[in-house]
Amino acid sequence: MLGLVMTFALFLAACGSNNSAGGGQDNPAETAGSANTSSSGGDSAAGDKLTIAVVPKLVGIPYFNASEAGAVKAGEELGVNVIYTGPTQADAAQQVKVIEDLISKQVDAIAVAPNDAAALTPVLKKAKDAGILVMDWDTHADRSVVELSVNQIDNQMFGEHIIDRLVEHMGDSGEYAIVTGGLSASNLNTWIDFGQSYAKEKYPNLKLVTERIPSDEKQQVAYQKTLEILKAYPDLKGIAAYSTVAPLGAAQAVQEKGLQNTVAVVGTALPTDSGPFLEDGSLDVAVLWDPAKLGYLTVYLAKELLEGRAVTDGMDVPNVGKITVASDGITVVMGPPSDFTKDNYKDFDF
């Protein structure tokens, strides 16, 4: 009997050991992940890889989707972990929450395109105090809290260029309107301000019929607002539209009203999205740069700084080209803008 009892006890002990090895806990790899986040280059907790967070104004629109593709590509090619995450609406309060979460994850760098620069200053200071590298890209943040500011183009040149293209298609006199993304977006306001100063000096016979009209970064809102403008100002000859969806909404309204030969529309839009409107003349020209290159450049420069290397004027960046660094040592300019027209938009894949 004693022998039988001891044998049975040993059998139970063996079964218990096998069960605890196979089913005691969930597989962590099956539960990893976070909402509204795209990442590349491996897990941020894996080894000593740098983790660079890129925060757009919002996720889900073509422009920032293209920027995301560039940022993710940089992460894969440079061997860093890239977290691309942002709010679903162009809202500063939501961006603050996103950045708070990134601070808690102890990322190495945060590059943000602010919806409202002033609203983000406190949380960016918090990130900086936590030892996180803080940069802005696409849109300026408070200069006192950023180590580097990654700009698509020279703002003054870009603002003046848009006015020149508008005049090319509507003439150098007459009524025009401005449709923008958000009234607190510093990059859009900067381009508009430079353009307005330039227009008053070079084209004094242009008449701005109303204050800049916000579209909340939504094509449908830009479309509705443009319909209202066209009704209120029947002699309107041109529309300058800022943000990558505003020109599409403005062109959609002009298209619907059959005013392609009456009202010129020029704006900052992606060539692929602009195609249908460029084809029928409801959008005369789209002016932009390659947002995928901007995403790539942002991650590349963040890695350079994190690894102790200086960002210098004339630096040749893979997949981007030579960049310009201003005398302040903070402002980086990727390059000149491109004009997308009916004749060339098919040559581009973004």
C-alpha positions as CSV (number, residue, x, y, z in Angstrom):
1,M,0.0,0.0,0.0
2,L,2.8,2.4,0.9
3,G,4.5,1.8,-2.4
4,L,1.2,2.4,-4.3
5,V,0.6,5.7,-2.5
6,M,4.1,7.0,-3.2
7,T,3.8,6.1,-6.9
8,F,0.5,7.9,-7.2
9,A,1.9,11.0,-5.5
10,L,4.8,11.1,-7.9
11,F,2.4,10.8,-10.9
12,L,0.3,13.8,-9.6
13,A,3.4,16.0,-9.1
14,A,4.5,15.3,-12.7
15,C,1.1,16.3,-14.1
16,G,1.1,19.5,-12.1
17,S,4.5,20.5,-13.4
18,N,3.4,20.0,-17.0
19,N,0.2,22.0,-16.6
20,S,2.0,25.0,-15.1
21,A,4.6,25.1,-17.9
22,G,2.0,25.2,-20.7
23,G,-1.1,27.2,-19.5
24,G,-0.2,29.4,-16.6
25,Q,-0.3,32.8,-18.4
26,D,-1.1,34.6,-21.7
27,N,1.5,35.1,-24.3
28,P,2.6,38.7,-24.1
29,A,3.2,38.8,-27.8
30,E,-0.5,38.2,-28.4
31,T,-1.6,41.2,-26.3
32,A,0.9,43.8,-27.3
33,G,-0.1,46.9,-29.3
34,S,-1.8,50.3,-28.9
35,A,-4.7,52.2,-30.6
36,N,-4.1,54.8,-33.3
37,T,-0.4,53.9,-33.4
38,S,1.8,52.7,-36.3
39,S,5.3,51.5,-35.4
40,S,8.4,50.2,-37.1
41,G,11.9,49.0,-36.3
42,G,10.9,46.6,-33.5
43,D,9.5,46.8,-30.0
44,S,10.5,49.9,-27.9
45,A,11.2,47.6,-25.0
46,A,13.5,45.4,-27.1
47,G,17.1,45.9,-26.3
48,D,18.7,49.3,-26.7
49,K,16.9,50.5,-29.9
50,L,16.0,54.2,-29.9
51,T,12.3,55.0,-29.9
52,I,11.3,58.0,-31.9
53,A,7.6,59.2,-31.7
54,V,6.2,61.3,-34.6
55,V,2.9,63.1,-33.8
56,P,1.0,64.6,-36.7
57,K,-1.9,67.1,-36.4
58,L,-4.2,64.2,-37.0
59,V,-4.2,60.7,-38.4
60,G,-6.2,59.3,-41.3
61,I,-5.9,62.0,-44.0
62,P,-3.8,61.4,-47.1
63,Y,-1.1,64.0,-46.3
64,F,-0.3,62.5,-42.9
65,N,-0.7,59.0,-44.2
66,A,2.1,59.7,-46.7
67,S,4.2,61.3,-43.9
68,E,3.6,58.1,-41.8
69,A,4.9,55.9,-44.7
70,G,8.1,58.0,-44.8
71,A,8.6,57.9,-41.0
72,V,8.0,54.1,-40.9
73,K,10.4,53.5,-43.8
74,A,13.0,55.5,-41.9
75,G,12.5,53.4,-38.8
76,E,13.0,50.2,-40.8
77,E,16.1,51.4,-42.7
78,L,17.8,53.1,-39.8
79,G,17.1,50.4,-37.2
80,V,15.1,52.6,-34.8
81,N,11.6,52.1,-33.4
82,V,9.2,54.6,-34.7
83,I,5.8,55.3,-33.1
84,Y,3.6,57.3,-35.4
85,T,0.5,58.3,-33.5
86,G,-1.9,61.3,-33.2
87,P,-5.5,62.4,-32.6
88,T,-8.3,61.6,-35.0
89,Q,-9.3,65.2,-35.2
90,A,-7.1,68.4,-35.5
91,D,-7.5,69.1,-31.8
92,A,-4.7,70.4,-29.5
93,A,-6.3,68.8,-26.4
94,Q,-6.2,65.4,-28.0
95,Q,-2.5,66.0,-29.0
96,V,-1.7,66.8,-25.3
97,K,-3.1,63.4,-24.3
98,V,-1.1,61.6,-27.0
99,I,2.1,63.3,-25.8
100,E,1.4,62.6,-22.1
101,D,1.1,58.9,-23.1
102,L,4.4,59.0,-24.9
103,I,6.1,60.6,-21.9
104,S,4.8,57.8,-19.8
105,K,6.3,55.3,-22.3
106,Q,9.7,57.0,-21.9
107,V,10.4,57.4,-25.6
108,D,13.7,58.9,-26.6
109,A,12.3,61.6,-28.9
110,I,9.0,63.3,-29.7
111,A,8.5,65.2,-32.9
112,V,5.2,67.0,-33.1
113,A,3.2,69.0,-35.7
114,P,1.1,71.2,-33.3
115,N,-2.5,72.1,-33.9
116,D,-2.0,74.9,-31.5
117,A,1.6,75.7,-30.5
118,A,0.8,77.6,-27.3
119,A,-1.5,74.8,-26.0
120,L,1.3,72.2,-26.4
121,T,4.0,74.2,-24.7
122,P,3.4,72.9,-21.1
123,V,3.4,69.2,-22.1
124,L,6.4,69.6,-24.4
125,K,8.3,71.3,-21.5
126,K,7.3,68.3,-19.4
127,A,8.7,66.0,-22.0
128,K,11.9,68.0,-22.2
129,D,12.3,67.9,-18.4
130,A,11.9,64.1,-18.6
131,G,15.0,64.0,-20.8
132,I,13.1,63.4,-24.0
133,L,14.4,65.1,-27.2
134,V,11.7,67.5,-28.4
135,M,11.3,68.6,-32.1
136,D,8.7,70.0,-34.3
137,W,8.0,69.1,-37.9
138,D,5.5,70.3,-40.5
139,T,4.3,73.1,-38.1
140,H,6.2,75.2,-35.6
141,A,5.9,74.6,-31.9
142,D,7.2,77.0,-29.2
143,R,10.8,77.6,-30.2
144,S,11.9,77.6,-26.5
145,V,11.2,73.9,-26.1
146,V,12.4,72.4,-29.4
147,E,15.9,71.3,-30.3
148,L,15.2,71.2,-34.0
149,S,12.4,72.5,-36.3
150,V,11.9,70.5,-39.5
151,N,10.3,72.6,-42.2
152,Q,9.1,71.5,-45.6
153,I,10.1,74.7,-47.4
154,D,11.1,78.3,-46.8
155,N,7.8,79.8,-45.4
156,Q,8.2,83.2,-47.1
157,M,9.0,81.7,-50.4
158,F,6.1,79.3,-50.2
159,G,3.6,82.0,-49.2
160,E,4.7,84.2,-52.1
161,H,4.7,81.3,-54.5
162,I,1.1,80.5,-53.9
163,I,0.0,84.1,-54.6
164,D,2.1,84.2,-57.8
165,R,0.3,81.0,-59.0
166,L,-3.1,82.4,-58.1
167,V,-2.4,85.6,-60.0
168,E,-1.2,83.5,-62.9
169,H,-4.6,81.9,-63.2
170,M,-7.0,84.7,-62.1
171,G,-5.1,87.8,-63.2
172,D,-3.5,90.5,-61.1
173,S,-6.8,92.3,-60.1
174,G,-10.2,91.3,-58.8
175,E,-11.8,89.7,-55.8
176,Y,-10.4,86.6,-54.1
177,A,-10.9,84.6,-50.9
178,I,-8.8,82.4,-48.5
179,V,-9.9,79.0,-47.3
180,T,-7.6,77.5,-44.7
181,G,-7.4,74.4,-42.5
182,G,-7.5,75.7,-38.9
183,L,-7.2,79.2,-37.6
184,S,-4.6,78.2,-35.0
185,A,-2.3,76.2,-37.3
186,S,0.9,78.3,-37.3
187,N,2.3,77.0,-40.6
188,L,-0.8,77.8,-42.5
189,N,-1.1,81.2,-40.8
190,T,2.6,81.9,-41.6
191,W,2.1,81.1,-45.3
192,I,-1.0,83.2,-45.5
193,D,0.6,86.2,-43.7
194,F,3.6,86.2,-46.0
195,G,1.4,85.8,-49.0
196,Q,-0.8,88.7,-47.9
197,S,2.1,91.1,-47.3
198,Y,3.5,90.1,-50.7
199,A,0.1,90.6,-52.5
200,K,-0.4,94.1,-51.0
201,E,3.0,95.1,-52.3
202,K,3.2,93.4,-55.7
203,Y,-0.5,93.1,-56.6
204,P,-2.3,96.1,-55.2
205,N,-5.4,95.5,-57.3
206,L,-6.2,92.2,-55.6
207,K,-9.1,92.5,-53.2
208,L,-9.5,90.0,-50.3
209,V,-13.3,89.9,-49.8
210,T,-13.4,88.4,-46.3
211,E,-11.2,87.1,-43.4
212,R,-9.6,83.7,-43.9
213,I,-12.3,81.0,-43.7
214,P,-11.5,77.9,-41.6
215,S,-12.4,74.4,-42.8
216,D,-11.3,72.4,-39.7
217,E,-9.0,70.2,-41.9
218,K,-12.1,68.6,-43.5
219,Q,-12.8,68.6,-47.3
220,Q,-16.6,68.6,-46.7
221,V,-16.4,71.7,-44.6
222,A,-14.2,73.4,-47.2
223,Y,-16.7,72.5,-49.9
224,Q,-19.6,73.9,-47.9
225,K,-17.8,77.1,-47.0
226,T,-16.7,77.7,-50.6
227,L,-20.4,77.3,-51.7
228,E,-21.3,80.0,-49.2
229,I,-18.4,82.3,-50.5
230,L,-19.4,81.8,-54.1
231,K,-23.0,82.8,-53.3
232,A,-22.0,85.8,-51.2
233,Y,-19.4,87.1,-53.7
234,P,-20.7,86.5,-57.3
235,D,-17.7,88.5,-58.7
236,L,-15.1,86.3,-57.1
237,K,-12.2,85.5,-59.4
238,G,-9.9,83.4,-57.2
239,I,-9.5,81.2,-54.1
240,A,-6.2,80.4,-52.3
241,A,-6.7,77.3,-50.2
242,Y,-4.4,76.1,-47.5
243,S,-4.1,72.6,-45.9
244,T,-4.2,69.5,-48.1
245,V,-7.9,69.0,-48.0
246,A,-9.1,72.6,-48.3
247,P,-8.2,73.0,-52.0
248,L,-10.1,69.8,-52.8
249,G,-13.2,71.1,-51.1
250,A,-12.9,74.4,-52.8
251,A,-12.4,72.8,-56.2
252,Q,-15.4,70.5,-55.5
253,A,-17.6,73.5,-55.0
254,V,-16.3,75.3,-58.1
255,Q,-16.8,72.0,-60.1
256,E,-20.4,71.7,-58.9
257,K,-21.2,75.2,-59.9
258,G,-19.5,74.9,-63.3
259,L,-17.2,77.9,-62.6
260,Q,-14.0,76.3,-63.8
261,N,-13.4,79.1,-66.3
262,T,-14.6,81.9,-63.9
263,V,-13.0,81.2,-60.5
264,A,-9.4,80.1,-60.2
265,V,-8.4,77.7,-57.3
266,V,-4.8,77.3,-56.2
267,G,-3.8,75.5,-53.0
268,T,-1.6,73.1,-51.1
269,A,-2.7,69.6,-52.0
270,L,-1.3,66.2,-52.9
271,P,-1.0,65.4,-56.6
272,T,-2.9,62.1,-56.5
273,D,-5.9,63.6,-54.6
274,S,-5.9,66.6,-56.9
275,G,-6.1,64.6,-60.1
276,P,-9.8,64.7,-60.8
277,F,-10.0,68.4,-60.1
278,L,-6.9,69.2,-62.1
279,E,-8.3,67.3,-65.1
280,D,-11.4,69.5,-65.4
281,G,-9.8,72.7,-64.3
282,S,-11.7,73.2,-61.1
283,L,-8.3,73.2,-59.4
284,D,-5.7,75.1,-61.4
285,V,-2.5,74.1,-59.6
286,A,-1.6,72.2,-56.4
287,V,1.5,73.3,-54.6
288,L,3.3,71.1,-52.2
289,W,6.3,68.9,-51.4
290,D,6.7,65.1,-50.8
291,P,5.2,64.5,-47.3
292,A,6.8,61.0,-47.3
293,K,10.2,62.6,-47.5
294,L,9.3,65.0,-44.7
295,G,8.4,62.0,-42.5
296,Y,11.6,60.3,-43.4
297,L,13.7,63.4,-42.7
298,T,12.1,64.0,-39.3
299,V,13.1,60.5,-38.1
300,Y,16.5,60.7,-39.6
301,L,17.4,64.0,-37.9
302,A,16.0,62.8,-34.6
303,K,18.3,59.8,-34.7
304,E,21.3,62.1,-35.6
305,L,20.7,64.2,-32.6
306,L,20.0,61.3,-30.2
307,E,23.3,59.8,-31.3
308,G,25.2,63.0,-30.7
309,R,25.8,64.1,-34.3
310,A,25.3,67.7,-35.5
311,V,22.7,68.6,-38.2
312,T,24.6,70.8,-40.6
313,D,23.8,73.0,-43.6
314,G,24.1,71.1,-46.9
315,M,23.8,67.7,-45.2
316,D,22.9,65.1,-47.8
317,V,20.1,62.9,-46.3
318,P,19.3,59.6,-47.9
319,N,16.0,59.5,-49.8
320,V,15.6,63.2,-49.2
321,G,18.6,65.1,-50.7
322,K,20.5,68.1,-49.4
323,I,18.9,70.2,-46.7
324,T,19.4,73.8,-45.6
325,V,20.0,74.7,-41.9
326,A,19.4,78.3,-41.0
327,S,22.0,80.4,-39.0
328,D,20.0,79.8,-35.8
329,G,21.0,76.1,-35.9
330,I,17.5,75.0,-35.2
331,T,15.5,75.6,-38.4
332,V,15.9,73.0,-41.1
333,V,14.4,73.4,-44.6
334,M,13.9,70.3,-46.7
335,G,13.7,72.0,-50.1
336,P,11.7,74.1,-52.6
337,P,8.0,73.4,-53.4
338,S,6.7,71.6,-56.5
339,D,3.7,72.6,-58.7
340,F,1.3,69.8,-59.7
341,T,-0.8,70.5,-62.8
342,K,-3.0,68.6,-65.2
343,D,0.1,67.8,-67.3
344,N,2.4,66.4,-64.6
345,Y,0.4,65.1,-61.6
346,K,0.5,61.5,-62.9
347,D,4.2,61.6,-62.6
348,F,3.9,61.5,-58.8
349,D,2.8,58.6,-56.5
350,F,1.8,60.4,-53.4
